[in-house]
Amino acid sequence: MAYYEHLPIYKKAMEMAVYFENIVKNFSRYNKYTMGSELRTVSRDIVKLIIKANSAREKLPISIY
C-alpha cells in the first residue's frame, strides 16, 4: 500500500477540508445546508481522489505539453 500522508498535495487538501469545515460553521442556516454542504462534500472528495490516485497500481506517465 502506498503512503499518501507525506504528499504535499494531500496535506494541502486536508488543510483545505478543515478550513471549509470551520468556515461553514459561520454560514447562515440556509447557506450552511446548501452551499456549505456542497463545499464540505467536494473538499472531502478531493482528498479521497488523491488517496485513490496514489494507491493505484498502474499509474499513467506524466505528459508535459
C-alpha positions as CSV (number, residue, x, y, z in Angstrom):
1,M,0.0,0.0,0.0
2,A,1.4,3.4,-1.0
3,Y,1.6,6.1,1.7
4,Y,-0.1,9.3,0.9
5,E,0.3,11.2,4.2
6,H,3.7,12.5,3.1
7,L,2.4,14.1,-0.2
8,P,2.3,17.9,-0.2
9,I,-0.9,17.9,-2.2
10,Y,-2.6,15.6,0.3
11,K,-1.5,17.8,3.2
12,K,-2.9,20.9,1.4
13,A,-6.1,19.1,0.5
14,M,-6.6,18.2,4.2
15,E,-5.9,21.7,5.3
16,M,-8.5,22.9,2.8
17,A,-11.1,20.4,4.0
18,V,-10.6,21.5,7.6
19,Y,-10.7,25.2,6.5
20,F,-14.0,24.7,4.8
21,E,-15.4,22.8,7.8
22,N,-14.5,25.8,10.0
23,I,-15.8,28.4,7.6
24,V,-19.1,26.6,7.0
25,K,-19.8,26.8,10.8
26,N,-20.2,30.6,10.4
27,F,-22.6,30.4,7.4
28,S,-26.2,31.4,7.8
29,R,-28.6,28.5,8.4
30,Y,-29.8,28.4,4.7
31,N,-26.3,28.6,3.2
32,K,-25.0,26.1,5.8
33,Y,-27.2,23.4,4.4
34,T,-26.9,24.3,0.7
35,M,-23.6,25.8,-0.2
36,G,-21.9,24.6,3.0
37,S,-22.9,21.0,2.4
38,E,-21.6,21.1,-1.1
39,L,-18.3,22.7,-0.1
40,R,-17.7,20.1,2.6
41,T,-18.5,17.2,0.2
42,V,-16.3,18.4,-2.6
43,S,-13.4,19.1,-0.3
44,R,-13.7,15.5,1.1
45,D,-14.0,14.1,-2.4
46,I,-10.7,15.8,-3.4
47,V,-8.9,14.1,-0.5
48,K,-10.5,10.7,-1.4
49,L,-9.4,11.1,-5.1
50,I,-5.8,11.9,-4.0
51,I,-5.7,8.8,-1.9
52,K,-7.2,6.7,-4.7
53,A,-4.8,8.1,-7.3
54,N,-1.8,7.5,-5.1
55,S,-2.9,3.9,-4.3
56,A,-3.4,2.9,-7.9
57,R,-1.2,0.1,-9.1
58,E,-0.9,1.3,-12.7
59,K,0.0,4.9,-12.8
60,L,0.0,6.7,-16.1
61,P,3.1,8.6,-17.1
62,I,3.0,12.3,-16.7
63,S,2.9,14.0,-20.1
64,I,4.2,17.6,-20.4
65,Y,2.7,19.6,-23.2
